[in-house]
Amino acid sequence: MERLLVVRMMARLARRLRATEPSVTAWLDQLIDGPARSHADAPVRLAALAHRALLDPDRYAPGLVPRAIAFLREITVTPTAEKPCDGCRWCRSRSYVRGREGTPTVRPSHLGADFFDPDHVWEEHSPISSAVRALHTALGDRIPDRTALLVAQLTSPDAATRYDAIAMTKDLPGSLPRPVLTRLLDMLPDDLAAAQIISGGFSRWPGGRLTIASKDTELLLDTLADHMASLRTAHGPDVWATGNPLIRQAYQEAVMTLADHRDPRALPDLIRSLETRVDDWRALYGVGGYPQAADRLVPLLADGLRDIDPDHPQAPIPGSLYLSCLAELKDPIAIPVIADTLTWADRHQSWTMVTAALDALTAYGPAAQPTHTLIQPLTNAPDDTVRTAARAALDAFTGRQEPQPTQSSGYGPKPPYWALRFEPARRLEP
């Protein structure tokens, strides 16, 4: 680790004090191409190559990536009996690595993998990852070269290198190349921590920064569905509510990615979540895309609305979220449920819920005309937002304007589902 820091600092020195650049570049060249020395092993050579490419991108342009991949493979060679670690307790016995049995690799990389936290994927776990990231920076928009490098990282036998590579794929501009997507999906069956990151990365909410070409959508959805089936086989049919938090979240992320694309294979788990009230806050972000199942979903959403406390309509799950789901379903059977919610919210003067209910009715347009008598008195409500929403609803009923939610209500674009996670606040990704 100290030698890698020395290489990085020397490269920074050359960039900031140009007078030192000739001597620094000569030193880096000697590390890369010079005779084998004890202090110039593969990680150091890889770091020297990456930082030398940043100083002079044309110096190693033709063979830069093949050489980097050769160094990478030399670093992450699978440990053998002839190459043990220094006898740490992590390698003297098998350990339970984030939801699956696994034999750690050579120190220090396996320590990073063992303490890997899929909720903080931007933290590096392999000591060589900063050098590899510098190499990606040097390659810039040379997508084929970066693709080859990422494939080598994702197929590394070292878990820490693979995890850091998943985070680096998010920085690749544009849609994921098919080779990178294929390698990512290959990690789903046997690596639950990777499954959590990968499926969450394909989410349509902020934080889901993995994008795919339209031609690859079917491949993604079929692979996620197969992954869900394998988890159900291994852990029982109700994986959505399993006690293992990593398995549960990996499964739920896969379900929600299918729901983002309105894939019918996600619907049974979404309904089961609403029935059992297990992590139903997450399911609410997907049910609006299934109007064909409105006859099953509307009663479940109505049950959730009945449990809303009018004095605290935002906790534990915002009541406006249930109403926005009913509006998205666009099924007339939801209108009486919304009207009932409007009545009790008005009675308790819960103006947040009143506004959300009005906006949900507005989305139905003339179909919600029977609720006119409930809404008319609200045009004189003491709350400005309620009055505005009521007038917008009445206009939508008469067809004088297109049904659209007001800007101040809880209906409309939903907040990202991670905003409701009942967990300690996360640090933002730099």
Steps between C-alpha positions, in 0.01 A plus 500: 500500500783741584676430170181568306465831683858592410429436132186714512673785681788502253253525212321788672831672554575476127164654412529787746874577460574460133874529560490159667309329219802363305654334804165365624400357162842335468453346844152375409633353174767315694234354731293388203769369265804458723645176634309306764559640847350420836338842531357499145243221515183484289286746706777760489552448127127534437488824701804634316341414165172672592662821623749503211203487263347800677821697452539404133195323352683421173802334659347153540184548290525190275567244773374682807191290574647157415795574724277624782288185473815286518604676821147466637494126438840463660380682811178304546630152431302245700690408820641149520643287777848615394397864545332531840432822679683589818281275714232749603189366662298588190687243294538228763128423476213552262289809565145605429543774240189717470244225467698215346781265592831597346871451545677837530780584258847627578531799729431787489233474230283242670468722807340767284262245353407357838405841637335606178195720550270505195339821626833686460625374167709812435741398774794312349573153632805403295829692535545503121162653424619860516761417236243326280266795536784730391545277197132538411547877527796484263299295250219757499252435219682198359205276580631175341820522708310579818261215426788252473647628827166476683443145376841405641410661834157336518645155429777533756517222761547769765167606650622848600608572142163383366301713745698812416453426130121504544523856630725598208249376244269781613754754372500353150325752271190390316341157502694205632680307226366146464825334629488705821127436549551128448778485761288693749207266456731200533567611858135478607457128571775459760585842641222661699686821581565550130136419425388776732721759331434388145121478517482822702718672242246427228220667696337800337531707820799727579794281590419249228772606259538184294336551162446244230413511134138419412615185320648370828189558714364151446835347596505699824143417601530130420824474697348678801194276486723191495696641794178550696393143423833364625461696824148365550630148447779549753316702766132420461216672315485809724848636434364855506467470880788265579699565815837537327521874422740461208291230329181695566629826355664330200169331420300817551732701276451243224121512542495878483717504189245273333223727626675802349445332162145387595602141464213275621748271677539761775127525578462197734772632733355852499156367594648276768685797648181707521314208657760433769612863548864387480705776337183615326647850475722359225219319319298822479750631245412224255129416529383803302632342182256207512150629418406150384515392867301793638228271639759343732710809569232759581364315810854460632577868446171588668603297806823698515313830484276398791808465719621855430503723806339831394716685751817346354418423135865469401598223742596228477403505130361817339129469434552695178702205372199270524287761323751545220494123444120508471526786252758312292278193476234713325227251586155638592472260794761714676288818491276406800810418703653839421169672577478328840855611576411855401202496736685389812801719421270804470329405824836495680626804307801302385573737212793301365279197449215712366726649234640160405148355467387794287795457268431129470140575397626765259700232322176313425346799325129477409483143633513646855205736437283324765730643771412855395280562805787404732746731333291812445507611870879463503539796266441710814729298728730696735810349336625665179640176358170320552304777328732488199480121477121505532460750216736294283294187568173670408654630176623150416151356558345738250779448248605866509860392554707190466515293822829582668620509859573827676860576573450515876336163556630161590384353171709512186855369464577288802810555707763228458414194703831510687377826659265292717747240616478469874874500542762752616565774248762419242791709386459634151717349229774748405 
